[in-house]
Structures are given as C-alpha cells and as structure tokens.
Amino acid sequence: YLAAHDGWILFGVSLLHAAALAPITILADALALGSATPPVHSARRGFEYGWVRGTGSGVFIIGTLLSGQAVSSFGLDIIIWLQALLLAMAACAGILVPELIHHRPADIVRSPAGGVRVLLGIAQFRNLVIVASLILGSHAMHDAFAVIRWSAAGISPGAASLLWSESVAAEVFVFFVVGPALVKRLTPAGALAMAALAGMLRWTVAAQTTDVIALGFVQPLHGITFALLHLACMDLIARLVPQGLEGTAQAIYGTVGIGAASALLTLVSGALYARLGAQGFWVMASLCVFALPVTLKLREGVLGQSHRR
C-alpha cells in the first residue's frame, strides 16, 4: 500500500489483501468451536466460545481508540505500518495454534465439493444460513448509512462515535456475559427468534427517528441482532455438521450467510436510501420478519433430530 498510488494498483492490492485475510475468521471460528468442548475422556479444559469472539470485539474497541490517537500524532501512513506489524504478530501467533485432530474423520472431507453437497442437503443447516442471511444482511443499511443520516440530522461526530461504541460494547457484553446462558435457556432456535424480533424493533426505530436518546436505547440491541445470533448459529453448527466438515460449514455461513448477503444488501441499500431515505429501514425490518418463521422450522428440525438420537 505504501508504494501504491494508482487507483487500479490500490484496487489490486485491496483484492489480494481481502482474499488473504478472508479465511482467517472462518478457520479461527472452526478451530475455536471444535476446541471449546474437548472430548469426554480428554484432559483438556473446555471454554466458552463466546469468550473468544468477545475478546476480539473488546480489542476492536481498544484498537479503534488507539488508532485514532496514532493517526492524530503520526498521520495516516501509520495505519499501514501498524497493520503490517499486527499481521506479522498474528502470523507468529498462528504457528502456536494447535491442530484440531479428528479421531474419526469424515470420508467426505477428501472432496470439498462433496462436503458442500452434504451440508446443503441438511435442511436445518440451510435454514440456519437463510436466517443468518436475512438478519445479518438487514444490518447493511445501518452499517452504510447510519452515520450519514445521523450527521445530516445534526448529531455530532462525538455523539455518533458514542452510539457506535455502544453497539460494540453491547456485543462484547453478550459474548462474555449473557449470550451463552441465553442460548442454553432459549435454545439456539429461540435465540435466533429473539434476534429477529430485536432486529424488527431496531430498524423500526431507525426508520422513525434520529433522536439521540431513542437511538441510545436501541443501539445495544446489536448485542442481540449480531452477537446472540452468532452464538446460536455456532451452537447449531456444532450440533448439525458432520465431523470433519466444520471448516466448510463456517465457510458457507461466512460467505453466504454474512458476506454475500451483506454485499448484495449494501448495494440494495444504496438504491433504497437514495429513493426512500430513512424509510428504507422498513425494508430491513421486513427481512427480520421473514426470518422469524424460518426460526420455527429450525426449532422443529433440531428437536426432531434430538428425539431421533
């Protein structure tokens, strides 16, 4: 990046950069999920998967605050140097990550395309991806246009930053404190239904007002619409996915349920915001409405599978 100035060169570097980093979250989630609950006769201690994601979200807040100070002191170029340094440290840390060994590996692992077919043949997994696509995709307009709308309504950058930090702090709180217990108490399908209802409320308020107090009340719902949803999806993947296909399942969830849906709906959000303004949030709320009946199907499917076992 430091040597690149032409637009197409920057585009090429960005593309390679994104392609190189894309598998990291998927593989990390698969490894963390597989390691969180050790085998019955293993001496290893288990841990809550949500603690891993919560740590990442917490460090994101710290990194955001520190990067702002670094840019103020050293200019924009410091971003590239710090990112290079942190990625080098990540590479060193990656060497220390133990391999997740499958004692009974699935034969289908030898054929990635076959693994995808197996997963897409599981109705509950398809429903999981549909719910994730609808609810996580509904965040697209907020992520792209919320700050623009807040600024146009006279909300100061400081207040906007506080609102944004509030949502990330709620995400950390759910990952660390209440999320795992809620998933167990409500069941994963119930937690997904709660995420859909929270999304409906959040985007309805966003469509109606830019009052800072009202926004301050609904921004913490991000802890439910994202963090609780993600924990529930991880729980379902651990239950539904055959051994040896965890990485493939994470890839489908990450690229279709999160990546493709968010990319497509970001494009749609641009057209909606240009034509409807904040009323476009009603469309995002409707996506959460459509997700709700799919969570009921998911609940029935998982319960049926539990009874068969």
PEDA-V793583 format. One line per field, one symbol per residue. psi: psi as a letter, one per 20 degrees, with the letter a starting at -180 (. if undefined). burial: # if it has 16 or more other C-alpha atoms within 10 Angstrom, else .. A space follows every 50 residues. Layout:
psi = ???
burial = ???
//
This chain:
psi = hhiphqghghggghghgghhigiggghgggggghihorqgjqiqqrrphh hghhgghghggghgghhghghhhirhhhggghggghhghhgghhhipqqo pohmqphihinghhhggggiioghgghghgggggghhiighghhighggg ghjjpqhghghggghghhhhggggggfhgghggggiqghhhhhhhgghgg gghgghhhqjphgghhhihiihhghfggggggghghghghpqpijggggh ggghhghgfggggghgghhghghhgibiiihhhhhhhhghhghhhghggg gghghghh.
burial = ......................#..############...........## ####..##........#..#.............................. .......##.....##..##...###################..###.## ....#....#..##############..##.##...############## .######..#....##.#####################.########### ############..##..##.##....############.##.######. ##.......
//
